[in-house]
Amino acid sequence: MVIEFEGEIIYWRGPAPFLFVAVPEEPSQNIKAISGMVSYGWDVIPVHVRIGDTEWKTSLFPKDGRYLVPIKMIVQNSENLEVGDRVSIQLAVG
């Protein structure tokens, strides 16, 4: 499953401070529907992500009925991203 969307970069001081983009509600529901086939536990979903010219592997995790995409520091630096920026994201789930 490939999903494309735009979202705002947010800061969340969870287990480790990080920047994230929330997957919109409808795609989050679609991901949840297949989570049993792709999750490796705790409803965490492995994905390939692309923002701009940067691609990486990470895992989505659930928060408040949606999934969050972690934006790694190397991605923040290479794409010159910060809190509040709107980005276009492509996710390949699984």
PDB file of N, CA, C and O in Angstrom:
ATOM      1  N   MET A   1       0.847  -1.171   0.000  1.00  0.00           N
ATOM      2  CA  MET A   1       0.000   0.000   0.000  1.00  0.00           C
ATOM      3  C   MET A   1       0.893   1.236   0.000  1.00  0.00           C
ATOM      4  O   MET A   1       1.781   1.373   0.842  1.00  0.00           O
ATOM      5  N   VAL A   2       0.647   2.137  -0.958  1.00  0.00           N
ATOM      6  CA  VAL A   2       1.375   3.401  -1.023  1.00  0.00           C
ATOM      7  C   VAL A   2       0.389   4.530  -0.744  1.00  0.00           C
ATOM      8  O   VAL A   2      -0.697   4.579  -1.320  1.00  0.00           O
ATOM      9  N   ILE A   3       0.779   5.423   0.137  1.00  0.00           N
ATOM     10  CA  ILE A   3      -0.071   6.540   0.553  1.00  0.00           C
ATOM     11  C   ILE A   3       0.711   7.830   0.356  1.00  0.00           C
ATOM     12  O   ILE A   3       1.883   7.917   0.724  1.00  0.00           O
ATOM     13  N   GLU A   4       0.062   8.826  -0.223  1.00  0.00           N
ATOM     14  CA  GLU A   4       0.669  10.146  -0.359  1.00  0.00           C
ATOM     15  C   GLU A   4      -0.232  11.171   0.316  1.00  0.00           C
ATOM     16  O   GLU A   4      -1.453  11.136   0.163  1.00  0.00           O
ATOM     17  N   PHE A   5       0.377  12.076   1.057  1.00  0.00           N
ATOM     18  CA  PHE A   5      -0.389  13.109   1.750  1.00  0.00           C
ATOM     19  C   PHE A   5       0.521  14.271   2.114  1.00  0.00           C
ATOM     20  O   PHE A   5       1.745  14.169   2.028  1.00  0.00           O
ATOM     21  N   GLU A   6      -0.087  15.373   2.521  1.00  0.00           N
ATOM     22  CA  GLU A   6       0.643  16.521   3.048  1.00  0.00           C
ATOM     23  C   GLU A   6       0.301  16.675   4.519  1.00  0.00           C
ATOM     24  O   GLU A   6      -0.821  16.398   4.942  1.00  0.00           O
ATOM     25  N   GLY A   7       1.274  17.116   5.286  1.00  0.00           N
ATOM     26  CA  GLY A   7       1.032  17.329   6.702  1.00  0.00           C
ATOM     27  C   GLY A   7       2.021  18.313   7.290  1.00  0.00           C
ATOM     28  O   GLY A   7       3.037  18.648   6.683  1.00  0.00           O
ATOM     29  N   GLU A   8       1.697  18.765   8.485  1.00  0.00           N
ATOM     30  CA  GLU A   8       2.537  19.725   9.199  1.00  0.00           C
ATOM     31  C   GLU A   8       3.462  18.990  10.159  1.00  0.00           C
ATOM     32  O   GLU A   8       3.051  18.054  10.845  1.00  0.00           O
ATOM     33  N   ILE A   9       4.702  19.422  10.198  1.00  0.00           N
ATOM     34  CA  ILE A   9       5.667  18.835  11.126  1.00  0.00           C
ATOM     35  C   ILE A   9       5.367  19.348  12.530  1.00  0.00           C
ATOM     36  O   ILE A   9       5.230  20.550  12.757  1.00  0.00           O
ATOM     37  N   ILE A  10       5.268  18.405  13.464  1.00  0.00           N
ATOM     38  CA  ILE A  10       4.990  18.735  14.861  1.00  0.00           C
ATOM     39  C   ILE A  10       6.108  18.194  15.746  1.00  0.00           C
ATOM     40  O   ILE A  10       6.839  17.280  15.364  1.00  0.00           O
ATOM     41  N   TYR A  11       6.224  18.774  16.923  1.00  0.00           N
ATOM     42  CA  TYR A  11       7.165  18.301  17.939  1.00  0.00           C
ATOM     43  C   TYR A  11       6.356  17.558  18.985  1.00  0.00           C
ATOM     44  O   TYR A  11       5.329  18.050  19.451  1.00  0.00           O
ATOM     45  N   TRP A  12       6.818  16.381  19.350  1.00  0.00           N
ATOM     46  CA  TRP A  12       6.158  15.637  20.416  1.00  0.00           C
ATOM     47  C   TRP A  12       7.218  15.120  21.360  1.00  0.00           C
ATOM     48  O   TRP A  12       8.140  14.414  20.951  1.00  0.00           O
ATOM     49  N   ARG A  13       7.084  15.467  22.600  1.00  0.00           N
ATOM     50  CA  ARG A  13       8.042  15.032  23.615  1.00  0.00           C
ATOM     51  C   ARG A  13       7.536  13.733  24.218  1.00  0.00           C
ATOM     52  O   ARG A  13       7.066  13.688  25.355  1.00  0.00           O
ATOM     53  N   GLY A  14       7.647  12.685  23.425  1.00  0.00           N
ATOM     54  CA  GLY A  14       7.241  11.360  23.878  1.00  0.00           C
ATOM     55  C   GLY A  14       8.416  10.691  24.553  1.00  0.00           C
ATOM     56  O   GLY A  14       9.148  11.328  25.310  1.00  0.00           O
ATOM     57  N   PRO A  15       8.603   9.396  24.279  1.00  0.00           N
ATOM     58  CA  PRO A  15       9.720   8.674  24.886  1.00  0.00           C
ATOM     59  C   PRO A  15      11.065   9.321  24.545  1.00  0.00           C
ATOM     60  O   PRO A  15      11.996   9.297  25.350  1.00  0.00           O
ATOM     61  N   ALA A  16      11.156   9.897  23.347  1.00  0.00           N
ATOM     62  CA  ALA A  16      12.348  10.642  22.948  1.00  0.00           C
ATOM     63  C   ALA A  16      11.866  11.835  22.128  1.00  0.00           C
ATOM     64  O   ALA A  16      10.993  11.675  21.274  1.00  0.00           O
ATOM     65  N   PRO A  17      12.408  13.014  22.364  1.00  0.00           N
ATOM     66  CA  PRO A  17      11.974  14.173  21.582  1.00  0.00           C
ATOM     67  C   PRO A  17      12.242  13.936  20.099  1.00  0.00           C
ATOM     68  O   PRO A  17      13.324  13.484  19.724  1.00  0.00           O
ATOM     69  N   PHE A  18      11.281  14.233  19.279  1.00  0.00           N
ATOM     70  CA  PHE A  18      11.399  13.972  17.858  1.00  0.00           C
ATOM     71  C   PHE A  18      10.401  14.836  17.120  1.00  0.00           C
ATOM     72  O   PHE A  18       9.452  15.350  17.713  1.00  0.00           O
ATOM     73  N   LEU A  19      10.615  14.995  15.834  1.00  0.00           N
ATOM     74  CA  LEU A  19       9.634  15.649  14.981  1.00  0.00           C
ATOM     75  C   LEU A  19       8.843  14.576  14.253  1.00  0.00           C
ATOM     76  O   LEU A  19       9.373  13.523  13.899  1.00  0.00           O
ATOM     77  N   PHE A  20       7.562  14.861  14.036  1.00  0.00           N
ATOM     78  CA  PHE A  20       6.652  13.899  13.425  1.00  0.00           C
ATOM     79  C   PHE A  20       5.712  14.605  12.473  1.00  0.00           C
ATOM     80  O   PHE A  20       5.555  15.825  12.515  1.00  0.00           O
ATOM     81  N   VAL A  21       5.084  13.807  11.607  1.00  0.00           N
ATOM     82  CA  VAL A  21       3.941  14.247  10.817  1.00  0.00           C
ATOM     83  C   VAL A  21       2.849  13.219  11.049  1.00  0.00           C
ATOM     84  O   VAL A  21       3.093  12.016  10.956  1.00  0.00           O
ATOM     85  N   ALA A  22       1.639  13.690  11.351  1.00  0.00           N
ATOM     86  CA  ALA A  22       0.512  12.783  11.572  1.00  0.00           C
ATOM     87  C   ALA A  22      -0.086  12.373  10.231  1.00  0.00           C
ATOM     88  O   ALA A  22      -0.339  13.211   9.366  1.00  0.00           O
ATOM     89  N   VAL A  23      -0.305  11.075  10.075  1.00  0.00           N
ATOM     90  CA  VAL A  23      -1.002  10.563   8.896  1.00  0.00           C
ATOM     91  C   VAL A  23      -2.469  10.981   9.038  1.00  0.00           C
ATOM     92  O   VAL A  23      -3.041  10.833  10.118  1.00  0.00           O
ATOM     93  N   PRO A  24      -3.091  11.499   7.971  1.00  0.00           N
ATOM     94  CA  PRO A  24      -4.501  11.894   8.071  1.00  0.00           C
ATOM     95  C   PRO A  24      -5.403  10.733   8.499  1.00  0.00           C
ATOM     96  O   PRO A  24      -5.017   9.567   8.427  1.00  0.00           O
ATOM     97  N   GLU A  25      -6.601  11.078   8.942  1.00  0.00           N
ATOM     98  CA  GLU A  25      -7.511  10.098   9.533  1.00  0.00           C
ATOM     99  C   GLU A  25      -7.857   8.940   8.591  1.00  0.00           C
ATOM    100  O   GLU A  25      -7.743   7.780   8.986  1.00  0.00           O
ATOM    101  N   GLU A  26      -8.273   9.228   7.367  1.00  0.00           N
ATOM    102  CA  GLU A  26      -8.687   8.144   6.464  1.00  0.00           C
ATOM    103  C   GLU A  26      -7.544   7.188   6.128  1.00  0.00           C
ATOM    104  O   GLU A  26      -7.725   5.976   6.241  1.00  0.00           O
ATOM    105  N   PRO A  27      -6.357   7.691   5.715  1.00  0.00           N
ATOM    106  CA  PRO A  27      -5.258   6.752   5.488  1.00  0.00           C
ATOM    107  C   PRO A  27      -4.862   5.991   6.761  1.00  0.00           C
ATOM    108  O   PRO A  27      -4.465   4.828   6.685  1.00  0.00           O
ATOM    109  N   SER A  28      -4.968   6.636   7.922  1.00  0.00           N
ATOM    110  CA  SER A  28      -4.667   5.934   9.179  1.00  0.00           C
ATOM    111  C   SER A  28      -5.620   4.762   9.377  1.00  0.00           C
ATOM    112  O   SER A  28      -5.205   3.695   9.831  1.00  0.00           O
ATOM    113  N   GLN A  29      -6.898   4.953   9.038  1.00  0.00           N
ATOM    114  CA  GLN A  29      -7.869   3.858   9.150  1.00  0.00           C
ATOM    115  C   GLN A  29      -7.528   2.732   8.180  1.00  0.00           C
ATOM    116  O   GLN A  29      -7.668   1.556   8.517  1.00  0.00           O
ATOM    117  N   ASN A  30      -7.081   3.089   6.972  1.00  0.00           N
ATOM    118  CA  ASN A  30      -6.685   2.069   5.996  1.00  0.00           C
ATOM    119  C   ASN A  30      -5.476   1.282   6.484  1.00  0.00           C
ATOM    120  O   ASN A  30      -5.413   0.064   6.314  1.00  0.00           O
ATOM    121  N   ILE A  31      -4.523   1.970   7.084  1.00  0.00           N
ATOM    122  CA  ILE A  31      -3.345   1.296   7.642  1.00  0.00           C
ATOM    123  C   ILE A  31      -3.767   0.383   8.788  1.00  0.00           C
ATOM    124  O   ILE A  31      -3.318  -0.760   8.875  1.00  0.00           O
ATOM    125  N   LYS A  32      -4.622   0.884   9.658  1.00  0.00           N
ATOM    126  CA  LYS A  32      -5.109   0.081  10.788  1.00  0.00           C
ATOM    127  C   LYS A  32      -5.770  -1.203  10.293  1.00  0.00           C
ATOM    128  O   LYS A  32      -5.629  -2.255  10.916  1.00  0.00           O
ATOM    129  N   ALA A  33      -6.495  -1.117   9.166  1.00  0.00           N
ATOM    130  CA  ALA A  33      -7.201  -2.281   8.624  1.00  0.00           C
ATOM    131  C   ALA A  33      -6.246  -3.399   8.212  1.00  0.00           C
ATOM    132  O   ALA A  33      -6.623  -4.570   8.240  1.00  0.00           O
ATOM    133  N   ILE A  34      -5.014  -3.056   7.828  1.00  0.00           N
ATOM    134  CA  ILE A  34      -4.055  -4.094   7.427  1.00  0.00           C
ATOM    135  C   ILE A  34      -2.957  -4.301   8.465  1.00  0.00           C
ATOM    136  O   ILE A  34      -2.012  -5.056   8.231  1.00  0.00           O
ATOM    137  N   SER A  35      -3.077  -3.639   9.601  1.00  0.00           N
ATOM    138  CA  SER A  35      -2.004  -3.680  10.603  1.00  0.00           C
ATOM    139  C   SER A  35      -1.679  -5.089  11.071  1.00  0.00           C
ATOM    140  O   SER A  35      -0.521  -5.387  11.363  1.00  0.00           O
ATOM    141  N   GLY A  36      -2.668  -5.956  11.148  1.00  0.00           N
ATOM    142  CA  GLY A  36      -2.414  -7.327  11.584  1.00  0.00           C
ATOM    143  C   GLY A  36      -1.497  -8.092  10.652  1.00  0.00           C
ATOM    144  O   GLY A  36      -0.823  -9.034  11.070  1.00  0.00           O
ATOM    145  N   MET A  37      -1.468  -7.690   9.382  1.00  0.00           N
ATOM    146  CA  MET A  37      -0.623  -8.366   8.397  1.00  0.00           C
ATOM    147  C   MET A  37       0.783  -7.789   8.329  1.00  0.00           C
ATOM    148  O   MET A  37       1.707  -8.470   7.883  1.00  0.00           O
ATOM    149  N   VAL A  38       0.961  -6.540   8.766  1.00  0.00           N
ATOM    150  CA  VAL A  38       2.260  -5.889   8.589  1.00  0.00           C
ATOM    151  C   VAL A  38       2.953  -5.481   9.885  1.00  0.00           C
ATOM    152  O   VAL A  38       4.159  -5.231   9.879  1.00  0.00           O
ATOM    153  N   SER A  39       2.227  -5.410  10.987  1.00  0.00           N
ATOM    154  CA  SER A  39       2.813  -4.962  12.250  1.00  0.00           C
ATOM    155  C   SER A  39       3.713  -6.033  12.849  1.00  0.00           C
ATOM    156  O   SER A  39       3.453  -7.228  12.713  1.00  0.00           O
ATOM    157  N   TYR A  40       4.775  -5.587  13.513  1.00  0.00           N
ATOM    158  CA  TYR A  40       5.620  -6.530  14.243  1.00  0.00           C
ATOM    159  C   TYR A  40       5.336  -6.459  15.736  1.00  0.00           C
ATOM    160  O   TYR A  40       6.129  -6.944  16.542  1.00  0.00           O
ATOM    161  N   GLY A  41       4.218  -5.861  16.107  1.00  0.00           N
ATOM    162  CA  GLY A  41       3.794  -5.799  17.503  1.00  0.00           C
ATOM    163  C   GLY A  41       3.451  -4.393  17.931  1.00  0.00           C
ATOM    164  O   GLY A  41       3.943  -3.424  17.352  1.00  0.00           O
ATOM    165  N   TRP A  42       2.612  -4.274  18.938  1.00  0.00           N
ATOM    166  CA  TRP A  42       2.207  -2.995  19.525  1.00  0.00           C
ATOM    167  C   TRP A  42       1.596  -2.038  18.498  1.00  0.00           C
ATOM    168  O   TRP A  42       1.590  -0.826  18.709  1.00  0.00           O
ATOM    169  N   ASP A  43       1.088  -2.572  17.402  1.00  0.00           N
ATOM    170  CA  ASP A  43       0.476  -1.782  16.325  1.00  0.00           C
ATOM    171  C   ASP A  43       1.477  -0.844  15.655  1.00  0.00           C
ATOM    172  O   ASP A  43       1.086   0.170  15.076  1.00  0.00           O
ATOM    173  N   VAL A  44       2.763  -1.176  15.731  1.00  0.00           N
ATOM    174  CA  VAL A  44       3.819  -0.414  15.070  1.00  0.00           C
ATOM    175  C   VAL A  44       3.947  -0.943  13.643  1.00  0.00           C
ATOM    176  O   VAL A  44       3.993  -2.154  13.430  1.00  0.00           O
ATOM    177  N   ILE A  45       4.003  -0.034  12.665  1.00  0.00           N
ATOM    178  CA  ILE A  45       3.933  -0.398  11.254  1.00  0.00           C
ATOM    179  C   ILE A  45       5.223  -0.007  10.526  1.00  0.00           C
ATOM    180  O   ILE A  45       5.567   1.175  10.489  1.00  0.00           O
ATOM    181  N   PRO A  46       5.949  -0.980   9.942  1.00  0.00           N
ATOM    182  CA  PRO A  46       7.151  -0.641   9.175  1.00  0.00           C
ATOM    183  C   PRO A  46       6.776   0.035   7.850  1.00  0.00           C
ATOM    184  O   PRO A  46       5.836  -0.382   7.173  1.00  0.00           O
ATOM    185  N   VAL A  47       7.523   1.079   7.492  1.00  0.00           N
ATOM    186  CA  VAL A  47       7.258   1.822   6.258  1.00  0.00           C
ATOM    187  C   VAL A  47       8.558   2.298   5.609  1.00  0.00           C
ATOM    188  O   VAL A  47       9.592   2.421   6.266  1.00  0.00           O
ATOM    189  N   HIS A  48       8.477   2.562   4.309  1.00  0.00           N
ATOM    190  CA  HIS A  48       9.495   3.316   3.577  1.00  0.00           C
ATOM    191  C   HIS A  48       8.884   4.697   3.367  1.00  0.00           C
ATOM    192  O   HIS A  48       7.731   4.809   2.949  1.00  0.00           O
ATOM    193  N   VAL A  49       9.640   5.736   3.652  1.00  0.00           N
ATOM    194  CA  VAL A  49       9.128   7.106   3.591  1.00  0.00           C
ATOM    195  C   VAL A  49       9.963   7.916   2.610  1.00  0.00           C
ATOM    196  O   VAL A  49      11.170   7.714   2.471  1.00  0.00           O
ATOM    197  N   ARG A  50       9.288   8.833   1.937  1.00  0.00           N
ATOM    198  CA  ARG A  50       9.993   9.782   1.069  1.00  0.00           C
ATOM    199  C   ARG A  50       9.446  11.181   1.324  1.00  0.00           C
ATOM    200  O   ARG A  50       8.239  11.418   1.281  1.00  0.00           O
ATOM    201  N   ILE A  51      10.372  12.100   1.592  1.00  0.00           N
ATOM    202  CA  ILE A  51      10.083  13.534   1.637  1.00  0.00           C
ATOM    203  C   ILE A  51      11.128  14.190   0.748  1.00  0.00           C
ATOM    204  O   ILE A  51      12.328  14.043   0.980  1.00  0.00           O
ATOM    205  N   GLY A  52      10.676  14.912  -0.267  1.00  0.00           N
ATOM    206  CA  GLY A  52      11.626  15.548  -1.183  1.00  0.00           C
ATOM    207  C   GLY A  52      12.506  14.511  -1.844  1.00  0.00           C
ATOM    208  O   GLY A  52      12.015  13.551  -2.438  1.00  0.00           O
ATOM    209  N   ASP A  53      13.823  14.708  -1.736  1.00  0.00           N
ATOM    210  CA  ASP A  53      14.781  13.778  -2.334  1.00  0.00           C
ATOM    211  C   ASP A  53      15.274  12.728  -1.347  1.00  0.00           C
ATOM    212  O   ASP A  53      16.149  11.930  -1.683  1.00  0.00           O
ATOM    213  N   THR A  54      14.729  12.717  -0.139  1.00  0.00           N
ATOM    214  CA  THR A  54      15.224  11.838   0.920  1.00  0.00           C
ATOM    215  C   THR A  54      14.265  10.682   1.167  1.00  0.00           C
ATOM    216  O   THR A  54      13.061  10.879   1.337  1.00  0.00           O
ATOM    217  N   GLU A  55      14.822   9.462   1.182  1.00  0.00           N
ATOM    218  CA  GLU A  55      14.051   8.253   1.479  1.00  0.00           C
ATOM    219  C   GLU A  55      14.689   7.540   2.658  1.00  0.00           C
ATOM    220  O   GLU A  55      15.910   7.547   2.811  1.00  0.00           O
ATOM    221  N   TRP A  56      13.855   6.922   3.495  1.00  0.00           N
ATOM    222  CA  TRP A  56      14.368   6.166   4.623  1.00  0.00           C
ATOM    223  C   TRP A  56      13.338   5.155   5.090  1.00  0.00           C
ATOM    224  O   TRP A  56      12.165   5.214   4.721  1.00  0.00           O
ATOM    225  N   LYS A  57      13.809   4.221   5.917  1.00  0.00           N
ATOM    226  CA  LYS A  57      12.936   3.239   6.556  1.00  0.00           C
ATOM    227  C   LYS A  57      12.701   3.673   7.990  1.00  0.00           C
ATOM    228  O   LYS A  57      13.612   4.154   8.665  1.00  0.00           O
ATOM    229  N   THR A  58      11.479   3.500   8.446  1.00  0.00           N
ATOM    230  CA  THR A  58      11.139   3.795   9.831  1.00  0.00           C
ATOM    231  C   THR A  58       9.887   3.008  10.179  1.00  0.00           C
ATOM    232  O   THR A  58       9.472   2.126   9.427  1.00  0.00           O
ATOM    233  N   SER A  59       9.297   3.321  11.295  1.00  0.00           N
ATOM    234  CA  SER A  59       8.048   2.679  11.703  1.00  0.00           C
ATOM    235  C   SER A  59       7.065   3.736  12.170  1.00  0.00           C
ATOM    236  O   SER A  59       7.420   4.657  12.905  1.00  0.00           O
ATOM    237  N   LEU A  60       5.822   3.585  11.730  1.00  0.00           N
ATOM    238  CA  LEU A  60       4.736   4.423  12.222  1.00  0.00           C
ATOM    239  C   LEU A  60       4.315   3.890  13.572  1.00  0.00           C
ATOM    240  O   LEU A  60       4.413   2.691  13.829  1.00  0.00           O
ATOM    241  N   PHE A  61       3.848   4.769  14.431  1.00  0.00           N
ATOM    242  CA  PHE A  61       3.239   4.259  15.646  1.00  0.00           C
ATOM    243  C   PHE A  61       1.957   5.016  15.920  1.00  0.00           C
ATOM    244  O   PHE A  61       1.817   6.181  15.546  1.00  0.00           O
ATOM    245  N   PRO A  62       1.011   4.339  16.585  1.00  0.00           N
ATOM    246  CA  PRO A  62      -0.313   4.930  16.779  1.00  0.00           C
ATOM    247  C   PRO A  62      -0.326   5.982  17.882  1.00  0.00           C
ATOM    248  O   PRO A  62       0.362   5.866  18.896  1.00  0.00           O
ATOM    249  N   LYS A  63      -1.143   7.019  17.643  1.00  0.00           N
ATOM    250  CA  LYS A  63      -1.388   8.034  18.671  1.00  0.00           C
ATOM    251  C   LYS A  63      -2.737   8.679  18.367  1.00  0.00           C
ATOM    252  O   LYS A  63      -2.938   9.261  17.301  1.00  0.00           O
ATOM    253  N   ASP A  64      -3.652   8.565  19.318  1.00  0.00           N
ATOM    254  CA  ASP A  64      -4.964   9.211  19.225  1.00  0.00           C
ATOM    255  C   ASP A  64      -5.726   8.852  17.948  1.00  0.00           C
ATOM    256  O   ASP A  64      -6.327   9.720  17.315  1.00  0.00           O
ATOM    257  N   GLY A  65      -5.700   7.570  17.573  1.00  0.00           N
ATOM    258  CA  GLY A  65      -6.464   7.098  16.424  1.00  0.00           C
ATOM    259  C   GLY A  65      -5.817   7.342  15.074  1.00  0.00           C
ATOM    260  O   GLY A  65      -6.403   7.036  14.036  1.00  0.00           O
ATOM    261  N   ARG A  66      -4.620   7.885  15.084  1.00  0.00           N
ATOM    262  CA  ARG A  66      -3.881   8.121  13.844  1.00  0.00           C
ATOM    263  C   ARG A  66      -2.488   7.532  14.011  1.00  0.00           C
ATOM    264  O   ARG A  66      -2.142   7.020  15.075  1.00  0.00           O
ATOM    265  N   TYR A  67      -1.698   7.610  12.958  1.00  0.00           N
ATOM    266  CA  TYR A  67      -0.313   7.161  13.025  1.00  0.00           C
ATOM    267  C   TYR A  67       0.609   8.365  12.864  1.00  0.00           C
ATOM    268  O   TYR A  67       0.285   9.322  12.161  1.00  0.00           O
ATOM    269  N   LEU A  68       1.758   8.302  13.525  1.00  0.00           N
ATOM    270  CA  LEU A  68       2.773   9.345  13.418  1.00  0.00           C
ATOM    271  C   LEU A  68       3.959   8.826  12.620  1.00  0.00           C
ATOM    272  O   LEU A  68       4.403   7.692  12.804  1.00  0.00           O
ATOM    273  N   VAL A  69       4.467   9.680  11.724  1.00  0.00           N
ATOM    274  CA  VAL A  69       5.666   9.385  10.939  1.00  0.00           C
ATOM    275  C   VAL A  69       6.832  10.110  11.601  1.00  0.00           C
ATOM    276  O   VAL A  69       6.847  11.341  11.624  1.00  0.00           O
ATOM    277  N   PRO A  70       7.818   9.376  12.145  1.00  0.00           N
ATOM    278  CA  PRO A  70       8.988  10.045  12.725  1.00  0.00           C
ATOM    279  C   PRO A  70       9.861  10.654  11.627  1.00  0.00           C
ATOM    280  O   PRO A  70      10.151  10.004  10.623  1.00  0.00           O
ATOM    281  N   ILE A  71      10.271  11.893  11.824  1.00  0.00           N
ATOM    282  CA  ILE A  71      11.147  12.577  10.875  1.00  0.00           C
ATOM    283  C   ILE A  71      12.539  12.624  11.503  1.00  0.00           C
ATOM    284  O   ILE A  71      12.814  13.453  12.370  1.00  0.00           O
ATOM    285  N   LYS A  72      13.403  11.730  11.055  1.00  0.00           N
ATOM    286  CA  LYS A  72      14.738  11.598  11.645  1.00  0.00           C
ATOM    287  C   LYS A  72      15.567  12.867  11.447  1.00  0.00           C
ATOM    288  O   LYS A  72      15.330  13.645  10.523  1.00  0.00           O
ATOM    289  N   MET A  73      16.531  13.055  12.324  1.00  0.00           N
ATOM    290  CA  MET A  73      17.389  14.238  12.281  1.00  0.00           C
ATOM    291  C   MET A  73      18.102  14.359  10.934  1.00  0.00           C
ATOM    292  O   MET A  73      18.217  15.461  10.397  1.00  0.00           O
ATOM    293  N   ILE A  74      18.574  13.261  10.390  1.00  0.00           N
ATOM    294  CA  ILE A  74      19.271  13.323   9.098  1.00  0.00           C
ATOM    295  C   ILE A  74      18.335  13.824   7.998  1.00  0.00           C
ATOM    296  O   ILE A  74      18.771  14.517   7.078  1.00  0.00           O
ATOM    297  N   VAL A  75      17.054  13.476   8.090  1.00  0.00           N
ATOM    298  CA  VAL A  75      16.059  13.949   7.120  1.00  0.00           C
ATOM    299  C   VAL A  75      15.781  15.431   7.350  1.00  0.00           C
ATOM    300  O   VAL A  75      15.692  16.208   6.399  1.00  0.00           O
ATOM    301  N   GLN A  76      15.645  15.816   8.612  1.00  0.00           N
ATOM    302  CA  GLN A  76      15.420  17.231   8.936  1.00  0.00           C
ATOM    303  C   GLN A  76      16.536  18.090   8.341  1.00  0.00           C
ATOM    304  O   GLN A  76      16.281  19.142   7.755  1.00  0.00           O
ATOM    305  N   ASN A  77      17.771  17.625   8.500  1.00  0.00           N
ATOM    306  CA  ASN A  77      18.919  18.387   8.009  1.00  0.00           C
ATOM    307  C   ASN A  77      18.993  18.389   6.485  1.00  0.00           C
ATOM    308  O   ASN A  77      19.203  19.439   5.878  1.00  0.00           O
ATOM    309  N   SER A  78      18.822  17.228   5.863  1.00  0.00           N
ATOM    310  CA  SER A  78      18.980  17.151   4.407  1.00  0.00           C
ATOM    311  C   SER A  78      17.868  17.877   3.659  1.00  0.00           C
ATOM    312  O   SER A  78      18.090  18.376   2.556  1.00  0.00           O
ATOM    313  N   GLU A  79      16.678  17.943   4.245  1.00  0.00           N
ATOM    314  CA  GLU A  79      15.543  18.618   3.600  1.00  0.00           C
ATOM    315  C   GLU A  79      15.262  19.995   4.209  1.00  0.00           C
ATOM    316  O   GLU A  79      14.306  20.666   3.821  1.00  0.00           O
ATOM    317  N   ASN A  80      16.107  20.414   5.175  1.00  0.00           N
ATOM    318  CA  ASN A  80      15.968  21.723   5.827  1.00  0.00           C
ATOM    319  C   ASN A  80      14.566  21.898   6.426  1.00  0.00           C
ATOM    320  O   ASN A  80      13.866  22.862   6.119  1.00  0.00           O
ATOM    321  N   LEU A  81      14.175  20.960   7.277  1.00  0.00           N
ATOM    322  CA  LEU A  81      12.834  20.930   7.861  1.00  0.00           C
ATOM    323  C   LEU A  81      12.848  21.367   9.315  1.00  0.00           C
ATOM    324  O   LEU A  81      13.822  21.156  10.039  1.00  0.00           O
ATOM    325  N   GLU A  82      11.739  21.986   9.728  1.00  0.00           N
ATOM    326  CA  GLU A  82      11.578  22.342  11.135  1.00  0.00           C
ATOM    327  C   GLU A  82      10.099  22.327  11.495  1.00  0.00           C
ATOM    328  O   GLU A  82       9.235  22.209  10.626  1.00  0.00           O
ATOM    329  N   VAL A  83       9.824  22.447  12.782  1.00  0.00           N
ATOM    330  CA  VAL A  83       8.451  22.432  13.287  1.00  0.00           C
ATOM    331  C   VAL A  83       7.624  23.492  12.556  1.00  0.00           C
ATOM    332  O   VAL A  83       8.058  24.629  12.375  1.00  0.00           O
ATOM    333  N   GLY A  84       6.420  23.085  12.142  1.00  0.00           N
ATOM    334  CA  GLY A  84       5.506  23.996  11.467  1.00  0.00           C
ATOM    335  C   GLY A  84       5.554  23.930   9.952  1.00  0.00           C
ATOM    336  O   GLY A  84       4.630  24.394   9.284  1.00  0.00           O
ATOM    337  N   ASP A  85       6.623  23.356   9.396  1.00  0.00           N
ATOM    338  CA  ASP A  85       6.697  23.212   7.941  1.00  0.00           C
ATOM    339  C   ASP A  85       5.643  22.224   7.458  1.00  0.00           C
ATOM    340  O   ASP A  85       5.343  21.246   8.142  1.00  0.00           O
ATOM    341  N   ARG A  86       5.079  22.483   6.270  1.00  0.00           N
ATOM    342  CA  ARG A  86       4.181  21.525   5.616  1.00  0.00           C
ATOM    343  C   ARG A  86       5.008  20.751   4.599  1.00  0.00           C
ATOM    344  O   ARG A  86       5.777  21.330   3.832  1.00  0.00           O
ATOM    345  N   VAL A  87       4.837  19.436   4.607  1.00  0.00           N
ATOM    346  CA  VAL A  87       5.613  18.580   3.714  1.00  0.00           C
ATOM    347  C   VAL A  87       4.692  17.613   2.982  1.00  0.00           C
ATOM    348  O   VAL A  87       3.615  17.262   3.466  1.00  0.00           O
ATOM    349  N   SER A  88       5.142  17.193   1.807  1.00  0.00           N
ATOM    350  CA  SER A  88       4.485  16.122   1.065  1.00  0.00           C
ATOM    351  C   SER A  88       5.215  14.835   1.399  1.00  0.00           C
ATOM    352  O   SER A  88       6.442  14.767   1.329  1.00  0.00           O
ATOM    353  N   ILE A  89       4.452  13.817   1.762  1.00  0.00           N
ATOM    354  CA  ILE A  89       5.024  12.543   2.194  1.00  0.00           C
ATOM    355  C   ILE A  89       4.481  11.417   1.334  1.00  0.00           C
ATOM    356  O   ILE A  89       3.297  11.382   0.997  1.00  0.00           O
ATOM    357  N   GLN A  90       5.372  10.498   0.988  1.00  0.00           N
ATOM    358  CA  GLN A  90       4.966   9.255   0.345  1.00  0.00           C
ATOM    359  C   GLN A  90       5.366   8.119   1.278  1.00  0.00           C
ATOM    360  O   GLN A  90       6.526   8.011   1.677  1.00  0.00           O
ATOM    361  N   LEU A  91       4.397   7.271   1.623  1.00  0.00           N
ATOM    362  CA  LEU A  91       4.631   6.114   2.494  1.00  0.00           C
ATOM    363  C   LEU A  91       4.374   4.839   1.714  1.00  0.00           C
ATOM    364  O   LEU A  91       3.355   4.721   1.033  1.00  0.00           O
ATOM    365  N   ALA A  92       5.278   3.898   1.807  1.00  0.00           N
ATOM    366  CA  ALA A  92       5.044   2.545   1.312  1.00  0.00           C
ATOM    367  C   ALA A  92       4.965   1.663   2.552  1.00  0.00           C
ATOM    368  O   ALA A  92       5.955   1.487   3.261  1.00  0.00           O
ATOM    369  N   VAL A  93       3.795   1.115   2.806  1.00  0.00           N
ATOM    370  CA  VAL A  93       3.542   0.347   4.027  1.00  0.00           C
ATOM    371  C   VAL A  93       3.952  -1.102   3.828  1.00  0.00           C
ATOM    372  O   VAL A  93       3.666  -1.713   2.798  1.00  0.00           O
ATOM    373  N   GLY A  94       4.641  -1.646   4.857  1.00  0.00           N
ATOM    374  CA  GLY A  94       4.962  -3.067   4.848  1.00  0.00           C
ATOM    375  C   GLY A  94       6.341  -3.408   4.417  1.00  0.00           C
ATOM    376  O   GLY A  94       6.702  -4.585   4.378  1.00  0.00           O
TER     377      GLY A  94
END
